[in-house]
Amino acid sequence: MDEHTGGNIYMGGDGIGVDGGGARKRGGCTFQSNDFFPEESFKSWGNYGKAFLETPSRFKNRILSRSKDHTEIVEMKARSTHQMKKDLSWWDIIWFGLGAAIGSGIFVLTGLEARQTTGPAVILSYIISGVSALLSVFCYTEFAVEIPVAGGSFAYLRVELGDFVAFIGAGNIVLEYVIGSAAIARSWTSYFATLCNKAPNDFRIVVPSMGSDYGNLDPIALLVLILITLLAAYSTKGSSVFNYVASVIHMLVLVFIIVVGLLNANPANYTPFLPFGPRGVFQASAVLFFAYVGFDAVATMAEETKNPARDIPIGLVGAMIITTVLYCLLAVTLCMMQSYKTIDVDAPFSVAFTAVGMDWAKYIVAFGALKGMTTALLANTVGQARYLTHISRTHMMPPWFAHVDDRTGTPINASIGMLIATSVIAFFTNLAILANLLSIATLFIFMLVAIALLVRRYYVSGVTTKENQIKLIVCLVLIFGSSSLVSAYFAVSDGWIGYAIGIPLWLLGTGFLAFGVPQEKKPTLWGVPLVPWIPASSIAINILLLGSIDSASFVRFLIWTGFLLVYYLVVGLHASYDTAKEFEAKSGVEEVEKEWNKVEEGGEKRVSTTSDSN
């Protein structure tokens, strides 16, 4: 039990259950009373009215609350009725990481960004976004080892930055996965059409009245999502075996593309190297970050790994390094085979082989792309369901989604919920809109996780002195503020003054944190090296890439964040507040009972001792 729990935990013959407000002990995707809003505030309109009037005080209470490692690792998992099966090793994690990352990002966005934003310098964009992703991987890895739960970054933010920040982050995590899966599913349709010797849009239903952004309806994407969700919900280990086999085939296709493509390379196509200038490289990096977001889903599998301290670091870091190298080789291959001016934006690699007279090879490329997108979809589907499961364990989302099926050991309800949301987006929305919006949500979350890691290392409640707490806050403000200054200046100016101010301020903030503030908490199993330099660098590069994304995507992002805020104030706040108060009352009774039992035990011992002496 913890400060957020919503019911009594009990042990049954087939697993752990929750009574009085949590997910009920049952199998399958079923509905029962109180599955969605079991909290006191939602039992009547009168109760809700009273709760709503208390919104300011409740919000203050929740924004200051922080969870604990033990709460996330032990007590939160008990709200899912049954435990997830620990079937995964570092080998599974590496292949899930490769399967998650190498999908539509490389096969679609490479051509789009090379033609419109970077030219052959797209390799530099992949290096920049790869470095950013690797820094974030380090931050995620320490958390995943120390807090190996399905909640991923939501759980990490709850522990270090509190309930409110965690919820806003969680909403953007959900957005990230919905958009990511939708984008990959639509790309799947494009390459499937190529494999069938059709144009990329031939299998879509065009509705001109809905506009080009939302009027290309995609029923195949819908079908693919349904099939992948069924596999993910059936078995995590089964999904891992399928992912492994598909990823091995996929890697063989990638090797074919690189080797045969470079044999047909024309070095003249690599000139000019920077037709759009350095700004285009960073703008493309922000979009191509889409290609690296899969590892975030893999971090949610920490709860199902056999040895998180070993499996997570090896799996995540290994997968990211291999992925970055492959991306760079594929980007070079594409731009050497064909001039960036003639690259096809829908199926670039397939068309590139046709351009060099190897029309037959486009079928191998399309087949490999489909394999990559299928495994990426699978990893995304597995990850997004586990995020929603852990969010629902806190009651910020209805606890019905937290149920883990006793037969499959997977979160079936959450899988179905995310399937519905993803299918709607995939059916209507084109790839360009999805990619930009996904990158914003992902970069925002990665920045928050890096901040959370600094807080974890330098602040421990009841231990850190007020002086050191103030120093930490000042350093974080300097790191965040200087990074934002450099990002904004890069977006609007070609000068140097902004860098001359921002970079020294960043060095000052990070350096003072490194040498002037003591670390209060050391990792027990595995930790990020070079703290605070690595997380501070992650914050800086993520903010820099955020500043390179178009304004229309930021408007959509702000609209979504505004919707999250409204939902939290109307629903999530009151649900989490009620469960916290219910726990406090129950834990108080439990403490009294424990103390009374000690007194009784002491009395019995004294009586026994007296009797023996007599």
Steps between C-alpha positions, in 0.01 A plus 500: 500500500616861443374852520309461175338162542134452439413174673604207715750257354422134548657173395292245318561157360579638156683819579482835673173689499371839598189572699315826544577702193769325301490257213294191588626144492364353182609395155450660163383843389180532706314783671380516859362776722757746632758391245540852360424752776495320837621801701286682758486823298317328213237308698242778459462841340491649849833341588652621175375854558665512842820354358510748214471793741809365675702491175756769606588332831501153343721621218749645750502167683559294187758728337725466805460122539778265392487124478772260621703230329344230715152629422554468124686169514285307746176664600390649166538167322258339744218707351513309172343186652774275356873536447662533158723205411879549525595334173747743340881506494746759369495316167124553476542866595761562228279347234193681628705822483610433145151394400348808662734756349567382146159561348336775297746761627786375286291371211282808453630805683854463364378568149262775608763695696784440251292640215340795676727601789859369499616339178785245548573657842212295636770276650598790729136530606497132595823539697363800694167335578684176580725674754193661656324165518807330650524762775134442577557123497757539778253699710222247437728208577583610855131547575400171334756309709410673827123504435428200272129551439270519199439872553827608343553875510161558664616309808838675496338844489256409779788409728715807431277784374163413650152399389407804292815512287479123462144524370579771245797291394284188492248665271776584257639148530159367397494751214848388398397137476166560332661721237804276459294188439264688270789635293665159470169336403447754221855445375431126504221559249732701270764227484239225471369680191854507360537128563178450302643714216261786575547868581531576877151653520317246286357309797374812676154649459526865395232740627584841344252689720704408811821659372842349427601478867206283610326383183707194405318228694708191575306176572812281464671690783195428712516125428875481571452672837231252600715197412808636680296581811363145510855362493624743769203423727541123462855465636802721569743212449316397183527858379873490579551181295307646207697824530830312506427295189360799309791723607760249384338491155479877510873534578586278204297731275678805643838342427380432144390863458831638630732263309315494166410867526860610554612279210268711285600831660588814306723733708382793289161475670667606826564847359398751623514354850321786683254649250269629775769613744561407866152612605346232282713235672361591844145536372524150353655368823190606692275309258732200461495459878180315414724218379650449847197511725445124512744444786263690727253215455767246584563667838144411600595132478728529805225347714519187283879456492669223696792715621433874444842611633673303223238467228385863473841675457632241255173484308423871471851638440592214268186542290549877474862478383418236237199701383698824459772330296242335272311828452816683394598227253149492351489879467835502317384216274179677398667832416784329309259299286282792395513878495317647795290703252340185357454293818144371537348618831259205541722198426853640454708181512274304268499778239877549538565140389268552204698814410825299474341235279429242771121509492480145640681611817216731600298195602775386739521852639124524543491160669776604740327829572179318581688271737661799673174687534326191633753452779495875575122484527525199728745669738291819502183303570664313787643822644192719475278245675744476791515876537123524517495210747729676744327837462172327580652338809517853644131560412595805292344295225214255570632194691326269251801552272737372771369143484756231409343183368572189708537270198720709270679711761446803275297823541215416264268788593771761448595337168143531373466858621817608323399308187180703469681834540780406260265365235303823481818706449653254250183485293487875431831684554799526263862425595648851494262631768554190712881511482537862615248466781659175617845660513375783724335263745804273511760775541287656774486172693872431459579848632281439807667163568846662487384766749351226719835316504679813624236544770539132596876531544508838676180517706377263770210617713602543863871462415589784261560827684303812410819660371578212264138488389519865396830437321340210308205715395730780381712256300193342337368845408837590345519173302141521378505876438831504310391202288174678415689820412734316261207313343295818447800690364583221258142501373491874417857618442819420312716703738720397794403720796235259630752216508761720671250558781318165516789253483702654788183512713442130431860421594465709815179323609627150423848561639373644828262206535791261442745661743291716733203278592541156664320199356263370766404173332718247325355227275506160667521278189591702189544872453550755223868598472616864499207643694401786467664546158309227312147591624574872462619437142182299437291797617694740275484296181134405548404868543715595199317247284164619634582847372543360149142370465235696310257727686186316380615186680553700819145631475368143479725403792374788715139413418559143615681613816211736574258210464713298745490784751122522479462122540732503799315780676158348427573127550856385569568737788195391699553129434862508615416724798226265620718191475782679685269600785346151514845352534605748768195403707562127453873526562428691821276218621761244397772683694279513810432127465870426463585703810217334696620156390847588625353606834298178522802290404706680765231437760484132411875471528500669841221271624688199365823610668320558830338154483832337423670669791224390734 
